[in-house]
Amino acid sequence: MDLLRFATAGSVDDGKSTLIGRLLYDSKSIFEDQLSAVEESSRRRGDAVVNLALLTDGLRAEREQGITIDVAYRYFATPKRKFIIADTPGHIQYTRNMVTGASTADLAIILVDARKGIIEQTKRHSFVSNLLKIRHLVLAVNKMDLVDYSEEVFNRIVQDFHDFASRLDDIAEITAIPLSALNGDNVVEKSTSMDWFKGPSLLYHLETVYTGGTENHVDARFPVQWIIRPQSNEHHDFRGYAGRVAGGVFKPGDAVTVLPSGFSTKISKIHLPGGQEIGEAFAPQSVVMTLDDEIDISRGDMLVKANNPPRTGQDVEAMVCWFSQRPMEVRGKYLLRHTTRETKAIVQDLRYQVDIETLHKKEGASTLGMNDIGRIALRAAVPLFHDDYRRNRLTGSFVLVDPGSHETVAAGMIV
């Protein structure tokens, strides 16, 4: 079975955690002891019904306030597909957590409260999903039971969202589904209260949607993470290069170039972590490669094929989401972690800040605060081997780290 990674997004109290709980409950993907614990917690809290949101909201502060703060990952499977869910928070101050949770998703479920319609957080999370190159969106209009399952209300919200989404780029598909997570309408089973809706239930759509995958199997990229030198009697002369394939396909006998040295050689053998020899390696496999020639290679170097090398340079332009309470400093110095390479970097310029409400570019901004998004120019101390984020998520992304506190202050996507 294939795997679908998806994230929930939307404003606070739109029902993201309840939806995930209902999805797990109605698809019979939770154990009896888990359900018993949730029922007991619901009774202690004085809830009128079993609070399925407690299946994902595990932090004490989350349960006390009835909100999601940190990203919660849940795993389940149906006979058709396996799923990894990232339940992300809705509050503005936790936008950075939403970025983290959605960064590996193939699809995003944008929840909207049917009573409120499209609000700023809906636009913020839709924009962030688009920034992260999530090309498949589900507009889940929740709490339809509180608007008497009105088709008119649903159609108005769908039209408003399409008007906004028309300003986003590279969206492959938007599927709108009216539902009630609390009552289970259109979550796993089709709703009898909304017979006017002829589309699929949420689970059926998740089982059948074709996302095409996010891995790049064209551009060969292998960032070296570690050098394997057992120096044992059995493997006295073994020298292997371990890492995760970031793109393309590698086979024994392929000619490769080592960056940054530029030396060329051929792949001798490819091994899985357990030692098994394989005939090819592709993203996102973790493997060990041996080469025909003895070349000086260390962590942070990259094996590529000469026919389509990555861009190489110290200067990059990137969209960043700022994570830290300490604002970004133009001319500020940070540690930049990109693939397996870590280097010093300086923010040369803030090109613009994005107004999430209007998607307008605010040029002339002097800094980025926590949860702000903008475009910056960076200069690294050593050359980076990179691609556009839209072409390769692994070689097109990085994080910035404060060199003093070692706090991760930003996530970046190279443009």
ABEGO torsion letter per residue (X at the ends): XBBBBBBBBEBBGAGAAAAAAAAAAAAGABBAAAAAAAAAAAAAAGBABBBAAAAABABAAAAAAGBBABBBBBBBBBAABBBBBBBBBABAAAAAAAAAAAAABABBBBBBBAAAEBBAAAAAAAAAAAAAGBABBBBBBBGAAAAGGBAAAAAAAAAAAAAAAAABBGBABBBBBBBBAAAGBGAABBBAABAABABBBAAAAAAABBAGEABBAABBBBBBABBBBAGBAABAABBBBBEBBAEEBBBBGBBBBBOAAGBBBBBABBBBAAGBBBABBBOABBBBBBBABBBBBBBGBBBBBAABBBBBEABBBBBBBBABABBBBBGBBBBBBBEABBBBBBBABBABBBBAAAGBBBBGBABBBBGBBBBBBBBBABBBBBBBAAABAAAABBBBBBAAAGBBABBBBBX
